[in-house]
Amino acid sequence: MTTYLHDGVVFDLAVTHTDVTGVEWQWAGDWNDAGEPWMGATERGSVLFLPPLVTLPDLYGWHGPLIPTPRPATAALYRRILRQVAA
């Protein structure tokens, strides 16, 4: 898990984040010279970045707050919960 601390918030860069307008953003896998992660907008379910890339602090300032994009529950999560309920 790659993380980045900005404005007191720890961002998990391994997941997509959604801004207040509903656009999903994902870490492009690179950093700028100041050590800030480059973020790219994605089309839902795509790993193709739509230009332009922006830094996470700029993105947070323009379209924040950013929240981790909700993901569907996995089968493993359902099994774990059902085992706890059955115990």
N, C-alpha and C positions, 0 to 999 in steps of 0.2 A: 504494500500500500504506500503510495507516494502522497504526502500531505503538504499543504502550504498554509501558513498562518497569516491571516490578513485581518486587521481591525479586531483582533481578539477572537476570531472565528477560525477553526481548523477546517480546511477544505480537503476532502479525499479526492485527489485528482484522478483516481481510477474509475470514478463514476461520472455520469453526466449530471449537470446541474441545470435547473430551469429558472429563467429570470421572471420578473413580474409580468412580462408580456406573453409568457408561455413559450418562448424560444428556448430550445435545449442547447447547451454549450458543453464542449468537451475539451479537455486538455489536449493540445496538439503534440505533446511529447517533447517540447523544447522550452527553453528559458531565454529571456532577453538578457542583456548585459547587466541589468540591475538585479538579476536573480528572480524575476517575476515570471510566472508561467504564462505562456501564450495559450489563449483559448480560441476555439473556432466554433461557430454555429453549425449545428448538424440538422439534417432532415431526420425526422423521427425514425429511429432504427437504422440509421445510416452512419457509417464512419467517415464519410466524405465531408470535409470542412468547406463551408461556404465562406468566401472571402468577405471582409478582411479578417485577419487574426487580430485580436486585441489582448492586452494583458489582463489578468484577473482583477487587479486593483481598479483599472479603468472600467472594466465590465461591471464590477460591483458598484462603482460610483454612478455609472450611467443607467444601469438596469437592475440594481440590487433591490432587495436582498436576493441572494441565490439560494435555492434549496436543492438537495439531491433529488433527482428525478425519481418519482415513485416507480418501483419495479414490481412485477407480479410475484407472488409468493412461489417458492420452489417446492417441488415434491419433498425434498429433504426437510424443509421447514415444517410442512404438514405432518410428516412422520414423527419429527421430534416433538411437536405439540401433542399429537395423539398418544405417544408413549408416556408423556407426562400426565395426561388426563387419565390414562388407564392405570397408572401406578398408584 
